[in-house]
Every structure is written in C-alpha cells, then in structure tokens.
Amino acid sequence: MATESITLGGGCFWCVEAVYTRTNGVVAASPGYAGGRTEDPTYEEVCSGRTGHAEVVRVEFDPAVIPREEVLRLFFRAHDPTTRNRQGNDVGTQYRSIILYESEEQRVAAETVRAEVDAGSNKVVTEIEPLERFYPAEAYHRDYYDTHPEAGYCRLVIAPKLEKLGI
C-alpha cells in the first residue's frame, strides 16, 4: 500500500483529527503545528498567535481507497472555509483554514477543489502553501476526542460536527 500525506488546518486540530480518524482510507491523522516561523513550538506558544503556526493535522491516506480530491472535499465540508482566522468560538491565526501540500499534484488538487467550493459559496479564504515543516503536537492532544468524549468541547463541538458529516 502506497500512502500519501497532506497537512490540513481547519480550526481546532481535535475536530480535524476526529473527522479523519473515522474516514475510510485514512491510515493516520496526527495533530500538530505548521505554517509558521517558530521552531519546535509548544501548544501555549501557538495559542498565543505569535508563532505564525496553525493547528493542523497531517493526514496519511491510501489514494487507492480515498483519492486526494475526496480527502480535500471532506476537509472543506468539515469546517467553514469562508471565515478568516476563525472557526466558531476559536479565533486567531492558529485556527486559519490552510492546506499545506507536499507535491505539485497536491497543490493542483487543492486549488481545483478550492475553486469548486468557492464557486458555490461565499469567498473561500483557505490558504494553499507548501509544507515546510510539521511539528507533532504534544501527546495529550493525540486522539483527544476518543480519550475525552465527555469533555465539553467534544460533546458540544466535535460530536455534532461528526453527526452532521455522517461520520
């Protein structure tokens, strides 16, 4: 099985991770930080908004099971790509909508799918940039929804999102 990875930021990484860990063809979904300038950032540093990093999830998938375009279409359905630096009550550059690609084929797919979404909505503000470096999040962020299903954020934000997506 040949896999491919793409890094996606669509608000809180707990939400994005929960969506992709439940998606057929996804091998792994790892929360972390990318798109900024601070080396080895911590969660607290990223939350300050001063690192330039976004909360992201590196999605590893099998393109024979789920094509990259479908990975991207799910990304656009799983968050609001028309709000700059915000998803719900999460506000700041660390919550921006961003696709960080690892190949020219991913860049083209990202631009194509973004244009599809943009044609049927308000102005899409999703950034598309090359992935320079991915920094894994601290261990306590991994599998957050699965390990904290009763936490308020999980019950009030993530669970309804998964239900809406039919996941």
N, CA, C and O of each residue as an XYZ file, in Angstrom:
668
protein
N       0.853     -1.180      0.000
C       0.000      0.000      0.000
C       0.895      1.237      0.000
O       1.689      1.441      0.918
N       0.757      2.048     -1.025
C       1.489      3.313     -1.094
C       0.589      4.401     -0.518
O      -0.529      4.614     -0.988
N       1.094      5.084      0.505
C       0.288      6.141      1.121
C       0.823      7.508      0.727
O       1.922      7.649      0.190
N       0.008      8.499      1.015
C       0.330      9.897      0.728
C      -0.089     10.702      1.954
O      -1.036     10.330      2.647
N       0.607     11.796      2.222
C       0.253     12.664      3.343
C       0.015     14.079      2.861
O       0.699     14.575      1.965
N      -0.971     14.722      3.474
C      -1.245     16.136      3.241
C      -1.601     16.737      4.599
O      -2.188     16.058      5.442
N      -1.256     17.988      4.815
C      -1.458     18.624      6.112
C      -2.544     19.678      5.990
O      -2.499     20.544      5.116
N      -3.535     19.588      6.896
C      -4.736     20.411      6.805
C      -5.014     21.130      8.111
O      -4.933     20.536      9.186
N      -5.342     22.412      8.014
C      -5.733     23.197      9.173
C      -7.117     23.776      8.948
O      -7.340     24.552      8.019
N      -8.047     23.384      9.817
C      -9.419     23.859      9.689
C     -10.013     24.166     11.045
O     -11.099     23.695     11.382
N      -9.289     24.964     11.827
C      -9.723     25.263     13.189
C      -8.986     24.373     14.171
O      -7.838     23.994     13.942
N      -9.648     24.047     15.255
C      -9.043     23.213     16.296
C      -8.648     21.855     15.727
O      -9.448     21.200     15.058
N      -7.426     21.437     15.989
C      -6.977     20.167     15.420
C      -7.686     18.963     16.008
O      -7.669     17.895     15.397
N      -8.308     19.094     17.170
C      -9.077     17.975     17.727
C     -10.227     17.609     16.798
O     -10.517     16.429     16.599
N     -10.881     18.620     16.227
C     -12.010     18.373     15.310
C     -11.532     17.699     14.027
O     -12.096     16.693     13.598
N     -10.496     18.259     13.424
C      -9.996     17.738     12.155
C      -9.517     16.302     12.340
O      -9.798     15.439     11.509
N      -8.796     16.046     13.427
C      -8.314     14.693     13.699
C      -9.484     13.726     13.845
O      -9.448     12.633     13.280
N     -10.524     14.107     14.593
C     -11.678     13.231     14.810
C     -12.363     12.877     13.493
O     -12.810     11.743     13.317
N     -12.451     13.819     12.578
C     -13.065     13.569     11.271
C     -12.253     12.536     10.502
O     -12.807     11.552     10.010
N     -10.970     12.747     10.396
C     -10.159     11.880      9.542
C      -9.863     10.517     10.152
O      -9.671      9.554      9.409
N      -9.820     10.400     11.464
C      -9.583      9.066     12.040
C     -10.784      8.148     11.797
O     -10.675      6.932     11.956
N     -11.918      8.716     11.417
C     -13.128      7.945     11.145
C     -13.403      7.795      9.647
O     -14.484      7.354      9.255
N     -12.448      8.155      8.827
C     -12.636      8.153      7.379
C     -11.951      6.950      6.747
O     -10.754      6.731      6.937
N     -12.723      6.174      5.994
C     -12.184      5.005      5.311
C     -11.070      5.421      4.352
O     -11.231      6.356      3.567
N      -9.960      4.730      4.423
C      -8.819      5.021      3.568
C      -7.761      5.876      4.237
O      -6.646      6.000      3.729
N      -8.107      6.474      5.389
C      -7.121      7.254      6.139
C      -6.362      6.292      7.056
O      -6.960      5.552      7.838
N      -5.051      6.321      6.942
C      -4.185      5.435      7.700
C      -3.830      6.049      9.050
O      -3.745      5.344     10.055
N      -3.622      7.364      9.068
C      -3.271      8.068     10.304
C      -3.647      9.538     10.176
O      -3.642     10.109      9.086
N      -3.972     10.130     11.312
C      -4.256     11.563     11.383
C      -3.544     12.075     12.629
O      -3.908     11.718     13.749
N      -2.541     12.904     12.433
C      -1.671     13.341     13.522
C      -1.763     14.847     13.732
O      -1.434     15.613     12.826
N      -2.208     15.289     14.920
C      -2.287     16.728     15.184
C      -0.897     17.336     15.358
O       0.033     16.683     15.831
N      -0.785     18.590     14.966
C       0.493     19.271     15.120
C       0.391     20.728     14.727
O      -0.687     21.321     14.720
N       1.549     21.292     14.398
C       1.653     22.710     14.079
C       2.472     22.859     12.800
O       3.448     22.138     12.588
N       2.066     23.801     11.952
C       2.804     24.056     10.711
C       2.400     25.411     10.156
O       1.402     26.003     10.567
N       3.202     25.883      9.214
C       2.879     27.117      8.513
C       3.425     28.370      9.163
O       3.116     29.478      8.723
N       4.234     28.216     10.207
C       4.760     29.382     10.910
C       6.266     29.438     10.899
O       6.925     28.764     10.108
N       6.806     30.256     11.794
C       8.247     30.503     11.791
C       8.980     30.018     13.038
O      10.206     29.909     13.008
N       8.286     29.724     14.123
C       8.936     29.291     15.363
C       9.291     27.815     15.271
O       8.451     26.996     14.899
N      10.526     27.470     15.606
C      10.940     26.070     15.600
C      10.463     25.383     16.871
O      10.496     25.960     17.958
N      10.017     24.132     16.714
C       9.560     23.306     17.840
C       8.602     24.060     18.768
O       8.861     24.157     19.967
N       7.511     24.588     18.236
C       6.590     25.360     19.075
C       5.820     24.467     20.046
O       5.610     23.280     19.795
N       5.413     25.062     21.144
C       4.543     24.385     22.098
C       3.107     24.815     21.832
O       2.864     25.789     21.120
N       2.170     24.094     22.402
C       0.762     24.447     22.268
C       0.512     25.861     22.781
O      -0.194     26.643     22.143
N       1.084     26.183     23.915
C       0.899     27.516     24.502
C       1.447     28.600     23.584
O       0.831     29.656     23.440
N       2.592     28.354     22.965
C       3.169     29.334     22.042
C       2.278     29.520     20.814
O       2.057     30.647     20.369
N       1.771     28.422     20.272
C       0.904     28.512     19.102
C      -0.386     29.247     19.462
O      -0.866     30.075     18.688
N      -0.948     28.945     20.637
C      -2.187     29.609     21.081
C      -1.999     31.114     21.261
O      -2.973     31.865     21.193
N      -0.771     31.566     21.487
C      -0.524     32.995     21.654
C      -0.737     33.755     20.347
O      -0.938     34.969     20.352
N      -0.690     33.022     19.215
C      -0.845     33.666     17.916
C       0.424     34.325     17.402
O       0.404     34.960     16.348
N       1.528     34.185     18.129
C       2.764     34.869     17.733
C       3.756     33.994     16.965
O       4.793     34.493     16.530
N       3.465     32.708     16.788
C       4.408     31.816     16.104
C       4.190     31.764     14.600
O       5.084     31.363     13.854
N       3.009     32.168     14.152
C       2.646     32.046     12.744
C       2.129     30.661     12.382
O       1.648     30.456     11.267
N       2.219     29.706     13.306
C       1.753     28.348     13.027
C       0.244     28.240     13.152
O      -0.395     29.001     13.879
N      -0.304     27.286     12.434
C      -1.711     26.910     12.565
C      -1.772     25.554     13.247
O      -0.843     24.752     13.143
N      -2.873     25.305     13.944
C      -3.154     23.953     14.424
C      -3.546     23.161     13.184
O      -4.469     23.546     12.466
N      -2.854     22.063     12.929
C      -3.069     21.281     11.715
C      -3.120     19.790     12.051
O      -2.808     19.368     13.165
N      -3.520     19.020     11.060
C      -3.486     17.563     11.156
C      -2.824     17.042      9.894
O      -3.221     17.375      8.777
N      -1.815     16.225     10.093
C      -1.162     15.576      8.952
C      -1.939     14.298      8.680
O      -1.944     13.376      9.495
N      -2.595     14.251      7.526
C      -3.465     13.144      7.160
C      -2.710     12.220      6.212
O      -2.330     12.616      5.110
N      -2.500     10.989      6.656
C      -1.881      9.976      5.810
C      -2.999      9.081      5.296
O      -3.782      8.543      6.078
N      -3.069      8.926      3.984
C      -4.173      8.189      3.389
C      -3.692      7.304      2.248
O      -2.607      7.498      1.699
N      -4.528      6.328      1.908
C      -4.264      5.433      0.797
C      -5.064      5.941     -0.400
O      -6.287      5.800     -0.419
N      -4.405      6.528     -1.398
C      -5.135      7.099     -2.536
C      -5.885      6.050     -3.370
O      -6.745      6.414     -4.173
N      -5.583      4.778     -3.200
C      -6.333      3.733     -3.896
C      -7.708      3.540     -3.253
O      -8.627      3.019     -3.885
N      -7.841      3.966     -1.988
C      -9.103      3.830     -1.262
C      -9.860      5.161     -1.251
O     -11.069      5.192     -1.480
N      -9.151      6.254     -0.984
C      -9.759      7.591     -0.971
C      -8.840      8.537     -1.748
O      -7.743      8.852     -1.288
N      -9.277      8.982     -2.900
C      -8.445      9.890     -3.704
C      -8.201     11.213     -2.975
O      -9.015     11.631     -2.152
N      -7.087     11.864     -3.277
C      -6.740     13.122     -2.592
C      -7.840     14.162     -2.748
O      -8.078     14.944     -1.828
N      -8.520     14.187     -3.899
C      -9.603     15.153     -4.072
C     -10.732     14.922     -3.064
O     -11.349     15.877     -2.594
N     -10.999     13.667     -2.736
C     -12.030     13.361     -1.733
C     -11.568     13.731     -0.328
O     -12.368     14.184      0.491
N     -10.287     13.540     -0.048
C      -9.726     13.994      1.230
C      -9.944     15.497      1.359
O     -10.322     15.985      2.423
N      -9.708     16.219      0.288
C      -9.861     17.675      0.289
C     -11.326     18.109      0.338
O     -11.656     19.074      1.027
N     -12.192     17.425     -0.367
C     -13.621     17.779     -0.307
C     -14.161     17.589      1.108
O     -14.953     18.402      1.585
N     -13.739     16.528      1.776
C     -14.147     16.313      3.168
C     -13.630     17.450      4.044
O     -14.347     17.931      4.922
N     -12.414     17.873      3.817
C     -11.835     18.995      4.561
C     -12.726     20.241      4.451
O     -13.012     20.894      5.454
N     -13.157     20.560      3.242
C     -13.985     21.752      3.049
C     -15.374     21.596      3.661
O     -15.972     22.587      4.078
N     -15.899     20.371      3.724
C     -17.200     20.147      4.375
C     -17.087     20.166      5.891
O     -18.061     20.461      6.582
N     -15.902     19.852      6.415
C     -15.715     19.689      7.857
C     -15.463     21.000      8.601
O     -15.405     21.008      9.831
N     -15.312     22.103      7.876
C     -15.105     23.398      8.537
C     -15.656     24.508      7.635
O     -16.085     24.252      6.509
N     -15.638     25.725      8.138
C     -16.106     26.862      7.353
C     -14.904     27.535      6.701
O     -14.164     28.255      7.372
N     -14.698     27.312      5.406
C     -13.530     27.880      4.729
C     -13.701     29.347      4.336
O     -12.848     29.913      3.653
N     -14.804     29.959      4.768
C     -15.056     31.359      4.393
C     -14.799     32.323      5.536
O     -14.979     33.529      5.368
N     -14.388     31.831      6.685
C     -14.098     32.717      7.818
C     -12.594     32.782      8.033
O     -11.944     31.758      8.243
N     -12.059     33.960      7.979
C     -10.615     34.144      8.136
C     -10.232     34.074      9.616
O     -10.794     34.776     10.457
N      -9.264     33.210      9.907
C      -8.684     33.103     11.253
C      -9.728     32.816     12.328
O      -9.664     33.352     13.434
N     -10.697     31.958     11.980
C     -11.755     31.663     12.954
C     -12.516     30.409     12.538
O     -12.775     30.171     11.358
N     -12.863     29.616     13.550
C     -13.818     28.526     13.410
C     -14.654     28.546     14.670
O     -14.170     28.196     15.746
N     -15.901     28.952     14.546
C     -16.781     29.050     15.713
C     -16.206     30.023     16.729
O     -15.888     31.165     16.398
N     -16.076     29.564     17.967
C     -15.524     30.408     19.030
C     -14.001     30.420     19.064
O     -13.406     31.169     19.839
N     -13.359     29.589     18.224
C     -11.894     29.558     18.153
C     -11.441     30.664     17.200
O     -11.705     30.607     15.999
N     -10.758     31.668     17.748
C     -10.376     32.839     16.962
C      -8.861     33.049     17.049
O      -8.278     32.954     18.128
N      -8.241     33.329     15.924
C      -6.813     33.614     15.862
C      -6.201     32.970     14.631
O      -6.793     32.073     14.031
N      -5.022     33.427     14.258
C      -4.362     32.895     13.065
C      -4.070     31.405     13.187
O      -3.952     30.710     12.178
N      -3.955     30.913     14.409
C      -3.682     29.490     14.608
C      -4.868     28.621     14.199
O      -4.727     27.404     14.082
N      -6.038     29.228     13.981
C      -7.240     28.486     13.573
C      -7.602     28.728     12.114
O      -8.714     28.411     11.693
N      -6.678     29.285     11.340
C      -6.982     29.609      9.941
C      -7.175     28.343      9.114
O      -6.721     27.257      9.473
N      -7.859     28.527      8.005
C      -8.079     27.458      7.043
C      -6.871     27.411      6.118
O      -6.563     28.379      5.422
N      -6.183     26.251      6.124
C      -4.951     26.149      5.344
C      -4.721     24.714      4.878
O      -4.967     23.756      5.611
N      -4.252     24.592      3.660
C      -3.817     23.313      3.100
C      -2.328     23.438      2.843
O      -1.885     24.345      2.137
N      -1.563     22.534      3.411
C      -0.113     22.523      3.233
C       0.243     21.271      2.417
O       0.197     20.149      2.920
N       0.592     21.493      1.165
C       0.805     20.382      0.240
C       2.254     19.915      0.240
O       3.172     20.644      0.614
N       2.425     18.648     -0.203
C       3.754     18.032     -0.244
C       4.201     17.694     -1.658
O       5.310     17.197     -1.853
N       3.345     17.959     -2.656
C       3.712     17.670     -4.044
C       2.953     18.623     -4.970
O       1.982     19.266     -4.571
N       3.417     18.694     -6.199
C       2.745     19.518     -7.198
C       1.334     18.985     -7.463
O       0.404     19.764     -7.667
N       1.177     17.666     -7.460
C      -0.146     17.072     -7.677
C      -1.113     17.492     -6.567
O      -2.286     17.755     -6.834
N      -0.636     17.554     -5.347
C      -1.481     18.009     -4.235
C      -1.840     19.486     -4.379
O      -2.974     19.878     -4.107
N      -0.887     20.297     -4.801
C      -1.160     21.730     -4.991
C      -2.274     21.914     -6.021
O      -3.214     22.678     -5.799
N      -2.162     21.208     -7.146
C      -3.166     21.318     -8.204
C      -4.523     20.836     -7.696
O      -5.543     21.481     -7.941
N      -4.540     19.709     -6.992
C      -5.803     19.186     -6.452
C      -6.407     20.171     -5.456
O      -7.616     20.405     -5.474
N      -5.588     20.745     -4.598
C      -6.076     21.705     -3.602
C      -6.675     22.931     -4.278
O      -7.745     23.394     -3.883
N      -6.003     23.455     -5.283
C      -6.528     24.624     -5.990
C      -7.805     24.293     -6.748
O      -8.718     25.117     -6.810
N      -7.881     23.101     -7.323
C      -9.073     22.681     -8.061
C     -10.272     22.543     -7.129
O     -11.353     23.054     -7.422
N     -10.080     21.852     -6.006
C     -11.188     21.647     -5.071
C     -11.585     22.970     -4.417
O     -12.773     23.230     -4.225
N     -10.609     23.803     -4.076
C     -10.944     25.118     -3.508
C     -11.791     25.920     -4.496
O     -12.748     26.578     -4.090
N     -11.457     25.876     -5.771
C     -12.234     26.596     -6.789
C     -13.651     26.032     -6.901
O     -14.601     26.795     -7.077
N     -13.807     24.721     -6.803
C     -15.145     24.102     -6.815
C     -15.984     24.641     -5.658
O     -17.140     25.026     -5.838
N     -15.386     24.661     -4.477
C     -16.092     25.120     -3.277
C     -16.392     26.606     -3.387
O     -17.486     27.053     -3.042
N     -15.428     27.363     -3.864
C     -15.589     28.815     -3.988
C     -16.715     29.167     -4.960
O     -17.407     30.167     -4.766
N     -16.904     28.366     -5.992
C     -17.947     28.640     -6.990
C     -19.347     28.527     -6.397
O     -20.290     29.124     -6.918
N     -19.491     27.772     -5.319
C     -20.810     27.571     -4.750
C     -21.002     28.186     -3.381
O     -21.918     27.799     -2.656
N     -20.161     29.135     -3.010
C     -20.272     29.683     -1.655
C     -19.866     31.144     -1.623
O     -19.669     31.793     -2.650
N     -19.750     31.631     -0.395
C     -19.130     32.936     -0.192
C     -17.652     32.786     -0.518
O     -17.203     31.692     -0.861
N     -16.916     33.834     -0.420
C     -15.493     33.807     -0.756
C     -14.704     32.875      0.166
O     -14.657     33.087      1.377
N     -14.092     31.854     -0.407
C     -13.257     30.915      0.333
C     -11.925     31.594      0.632
O     -11.309     32.179     -0.259
N     -11.481     31.516      1.887
C     -10.235     32.168      2.293
C      -9.127     31.158      2.601
O      -8.073     31.532      3.115
N      -9.357     29.910      2.294
C      -8.375     28.859      2.575
C      -7.059     29.145      1.878
O      -7.012     29.366      0.668
N      -5.980     29.136      2.668
C      -4.636     29.325      2.123
C      -4.121     27.990      1.588
O      -4.452     26.932      2.124
N      -3.321     28.041      0.544
C      -2.672     26.848     -0.003
C      -1.194     27.166     -0.109
O      -0.789     28.063     -0.848
N      -0.389     26.418      0.641
C       1.054     26.674      0.709
C       1.811     25.359      0.759
O       1.246     24.335      1.143
N       3.087     25.372      0.377
C       3.887     24.157      0.524
C       4.177     23.893      2.008
O       4.383     24.825      2.786
N       4.189     22.619      2.382
C       4.552     22.255      3.748
C       6.057     22.361      3.881
O       6.797     21.677      3.174
N       6.510     23.210      4.778
C       7.945     23.315      5.032
C       8.356     22.379      6.153
O       9.371     21.689      6.055
N       7.563     22.357      7.227
C       7.899     21.506      8.367
C       6.646     21.282      9.191
O       5.862     22.204      9.417
N       6.469     20.061      9.633
C       5.363     19.685     10.509
C       5.944     19.368     11.879
O       6.882     18.580     12.002
N       5.373     19.993     12.910
C       5.789     19.731     14.283
C       4.663     18.977     14.986
O       3.576     19.531     15.149
N       4.886     17.743     15.404
C       3.828     17.000     16.097
C       3.409     17.712     17.380
O       4.235     18.292     18.085
N       2.109     17.655     17.665
C       1.588     18.232     18.905
C       1.982     17.346     20.084
O       2.379     16.192     19.921
N       1.860     17.915     21.251
C       2.134     17.192     22.481
C       1.223     15.960     22.571
O       0.119     15.959     22.027
N       1.685     14.931     23.249
C       0.983     13.645     23.313
C      -0.456     13.787     23.802
O      -1.332     13.056     23.340
N      -0.714     14.701     24.716
C      -2.068     14.797     25.269
C      -3.093     15.314     24.263
O      -4.290     15.276     24.545
N      -2.657     15.798     23.093
C      -3.589     16.239     22.055
C      -3.988     15.101     21.119
O      -4.996     15.201     20.420
N      -3.216     14.032     21.100
C      -3.478     12.927     20.176
C      -4.705     12.138     20.613
O      -4.882     11.838     21.794
N      -5.542     11.811     19.644
C      -6.771     11.049     19.915
C      -7.627     11.729     20.974
O      -8.257     11.055     21.789
N      -7.655     13.041     20.972
C      -8.329     13.785     22.031
C      -9.816     13.440     22.133
O     -10.320     13.190     23.228
N     -10.502     13.427     21.021
C     -11.939     13.147     21.062
C     -12.209     11.743     21.606
O     -13.125     11.547     22.405
N     -11.413     10.775     21.171
C     -11.629      9.395     21.611
C     -11.298      9.194     23.084
O     -11.902      8.348     23.744
N     -10.361      9.950     23.598
C      -9.966      9.779     25.005
C     -10.694     10.718     25.956
O     -10.614     10.548     27.173
N     -11.408     11.714     25.416
C     -12.138     12.681     26.250
C     -13.557     12.923     25.711
O     -13.953     14.079     25.563
N     -14.326     11.878     25.415
C     -15.634     12.085     24.774
C     -16.622     12.881     25.624
O     -17.570     13.453     25.086
N     -16.419     12.926     26.927
C     -17.336     13.653     27.803
C     -16.925     15.107     28.035
O     -17.668     15.867     28.655
N     -15.748     15.497     27.543
C     -15.310     16.885     27.698
C     -16.279     17.801     26.955
O     -16.808     17.437     25.904
N     -16.505     18.984     27.507
C     -17.458     19.920     26.920
C     -17.225     20.178     25.450
O     -18.167     20.119     24.660
N     -15.988     20.465     25.060
C     -15.686     20.774     23.658
C     -16.028     19.578     22.768
O     -16.535     19.747     21.659
N     -15.752     18.391     23.254
C     -16.039     17.194     22.472
C     -17.541     16.997     22.295
O     -18.004     16.693     21.195
N     -18.300     17.168     23.370
C     -19.748     16.978     23.316
C     -20.454     18.072     22.521
O     -21.391     17.801     21.770
N     -19.992     19.320     22.695
C     -20.703     20.456     22.112
C     -20.236     20.864     20.715
O     -20.995     21.477     19.963
N     -19.001     20.530     20.366
C     -18.465     20.955     19.067
C     -18.153     19.763     18.160
O     -18.625     19.700     17.025
N     -17.357     18.822     18.665
C     -16.900     17.736     17.791
C     -18.014     16.745     17.476
O     -18.218     16.407     16.310
N     -18.734     16.277     18.481
C     -19.787     15.279     18.246
C     -20.835     15.780     17.242
O     -21.181     15.038     16.323
N     -21.353     17.012     17.382
C     -22.310     17.490     16.372
C     -21.702     17.585     14.969
O     -22.389     17.348     13.976
N     -20.413     17.934     14.891
C     -19.757     18.025     13.582
C     -19.693     16.640     12.932
O     -19.976     16.494     11.742
N     -19.324     15.636     13.709
C     -19.249     14.278     13.181
C     -20.636     13.803     12.752
O     -20.779     13.151     11.717
N     -21.640     14.124     13.534
C     -23.011     13.737     13.187
C     -23.448     14.417     11.887
O     -24.035     13.778     11.014
N     -23.161     15.699     11.768
C     -23.528     16.448     10.560
C     -22.873     15.851      9.318
O     -23.477     15.799      8.247
N     -21.633     15.404      9.478
C     -20.897     14.811      8.346
C     -21.280     13.346      8.099
O     -20.874     12.753      7.099
N     -22.061     12.772      9.015
C     -22.447     11.371      8.889
C     -21.299     10.415      9.168
O     -21.218      9.323      8.604
N     -20.413     10.855     10.055
C     -19.244     10.036     10.392
C     -19.431      9.404     11.754
O     -18.556      8.675     12.222
